[in-house]
Amino acid sequence: MKMTKNRDWLHRMRAPGWLAGGLLATALMPALCNAADILVVGLFSGRAVITVDGGRPRTLSAGQTSPEGVKLVSADSNGADIEYQGQRKRLLIGTGSKIGGGSSGSNTTSGRVTLAADAGGHHQADGTINGNPVRFLVDTGATSVAISSIQARTMGINYLNGQRGYTETANGRALAYRVRFDTVSIGGITLHQVDGVVLEGDALKIALLGMSFLSRTDMKREGQTLSLVKRF
């Protein structure tokens, strides 16, 4: 999208193409007694598709253990309960975590998150804005973190006090307001005082994780995996 008024704070936001199921992914590291990077790339009732340390995707049924020793305890459409080296963790689709090797396996204190890509190369992730759950689409073409006015009202954000402008979206011209979010979190990364944009109406179907967040991380793309590490 391109702002037609007050446009220096929002250069462009692409209306996301819809991301179907069947995420493709690779994960990252070690072996045997070390911690493993485990990524859930597909979810079904009682089954999950995972990758371990960059290996090929494997489909596990509840109770089944992969050759790497990763056990699927249970799975549903919301997430998978994974067990590895005596540690258990619930993983959401598209978000990686290091488990085992004396590590807690949690991304929440690491300042890092690993995201899988879909067949079109897009990355989605569950996160929060001001503590409210949000599904994000990573968009380096968006200057700011962006949500719809419907989401903003649900979160109790008084966006009407923000700087007013207009954007050009795939669905036409949309009214937008510049705001600042107290916190934006994804995986183990929480940032404070993040510039944001609220688009009036339902022109924005999914929240965009734009450069006001991404520029404060180190981004590294390896194949179909995107890693974000908090810088400040």
N, C-alpha and C positions, 0 to 999 in steps of 0.2 A: 504494500500500500504506500501511497505517497501523499504526504500532507499538502493540503492546499492553503492552509492558514496555520501560523505558528509552527511551521514545518521543520525548523532546525532541530527539534527534539525527537522527531520520528522520521527518519529518511525513507524507510521502506519496511513494509511487513507483507510477507506473502501469505495469502490465504492457503492454509495447508491442504495438500491433496490427502484424501482419506487413506489411512493406513490400515490395510487388511491384516488378518491373522497370519501366522506362519513366520514369525520373526527369524531372520537369519542372524547368526552371531558367532563370534569367537571370544574366548576369555583370555586370561593371561598366564600364569606361572607354573610353579614347581612340581614336585613328585612325592611319592611314597609318604614318608613321615613328616614332610613339610606341609604347611598350609596349602590349600588348593583354592584357586579362583573358580568359583562355580557360578554359572549363569543360567537362569531359567529362560528359555526362548520360546516355549510353547506350553499351554495349559489345557487340560481336559479334565473331565470328572474321573478322578482316580488315576490319572496319568500325567506325566510332565515330560517335556523335552528339555534336556540340559546339555551344556558343554562344560568340560572340565579342563582347565589349563590349556585352552586353545584347541582342544581336540574336536573331533567331528561330533555333531549333535547326536544324542542318544535318547531314545524314548524309554522311560521307565514306568512301570506300573507300581502302585502302592505296595510297599513291602519288598520291592526288587532293589538289588544293589548293582551298581555299574562295575565294570572291570577295575576302575580306579578306586573302588571302595566307597563310593557315594551312594547312600541309601535314600530312596524316596519313601518317607513315612506316610504322607498323605498329600492329596492335591485336589483343588477345586478351581473354579473359574477366577478366584481372587488371588491365589498364590499356592506355593508348594512348601511343605515342611521337609527340609533336607537334613540328613544326619551324616556327619563325616568325622572320623577319629573321636567319637564320643561326644561331639558337639552338635547341637541341633539349632537350626535357624529357619525362620519362615522367609521365603524369598518371593518377591513380586516379579511378574513377567518383565523382562528387558533390563533388570537391574542385577548387577553382579555383586558378589561378596566373597571375601576370603574367609575360609573356614578351616579349623584344625591347626596343627602345628603349634599348640600352645596359645594361639590367637583366639580372641573371643569371637572372631568372625564377623564382627559388626562394622558396618561402614559409618555408624553414627558418630564416632569419635575420630575417624581417620582423616577427615577433610578431603575425602576422595569419593568419587562415584564412577562406576563403569557401566556404560549403556550399550545395549545391543541395537542393531539396525534392522529395519524391515527390508523387504525385497527391493524397495525403491531407494534405500540408503538413508531413510529418515530415522531419527532417534526420538523415542518417547520415554517419559519417566513419570512416576508418581512423586509428588512433592507437596509442599504446603506454602501458602501465602498468609502471613499473620496467623499461623497455626491452623489454617483451614486447608483440608485436602484438595489438591488440584492435580489434574493430569496435564503434563506439559509436552509440547513439541519443541525440540531444540531448533532454533531458527537464527542463524548468524546474520541473516538479512534484516532482522528486526532490531531497531536501536534499543528498545526497552522491553522489559517483561510486560506482556499485554494480556488482558482478560476482558471478557464481555461485561456489560453493565448488569446482566443477570447474575453473573458470578459475584460481582462487586457487592450487589445488594444482599446476596446470601451471606457474604462475609461481613456485612456491616460496615463496608467502606463508603464514606461520604464523598464520592468522587465528584459530585456536582460543584464542590468547592475548588476543584482543580482547574488548571489552565485549559481553556477550551480551544479546540481546533477541529479540523476535518481531515479525514484520510480517504484515499481512493482504494477500495477493496475489489476483490473479484466480483462482488455483488453490487458494486457501485459506490457512491459517496457515503461515508459514515461519519457521524459526529463522534469526537473523541476527547478525552480529558486526560491531562497529565497529572499524575499522582506520585506519591512516594510510599512504598510499602515498608512497614516496620521490619519485617523479616521475610526472606524467601529461602526455602530449604529444598534440597534435593539430595537424597542419599545421605552421605556424611558431611555435606556442605550446608552451612547456614550463613547467610549474609544479611547484614542489617542496613537499613536505609537505602533501599534499592529503588531506582527510578522506574516508574511504571506508566502504563497507558490503559485506560478503560474505554472500550468502544461501546457506544450506545447501541442497544438492540442485540440481535443474534447474528450479526455479520461474522463474528469470530466464533467458530465452533469448538475450538480447543485453545487453551492458554498457550501463549508463545513464550519460551525461555529465550529472551533476546540478549543483546550485548551488554546491557546495564548489569546483568548477572555474569554472563560468560566472560566479559573482559576482566573480571576479577578472579579468573581461574586460568590455569594452564591447560589447554586443550590438546589432546594427542589422539590421532586417529590411527588405528592399526586394523587394516582390513575392514570388517564390518563392526568393529568395536570403537567406541569413543570414550576416552577417559578424561575426567575433569578433576583437577587438583586445586584446592583453594590457595590463592596467593595472598589476599588481604580482605 
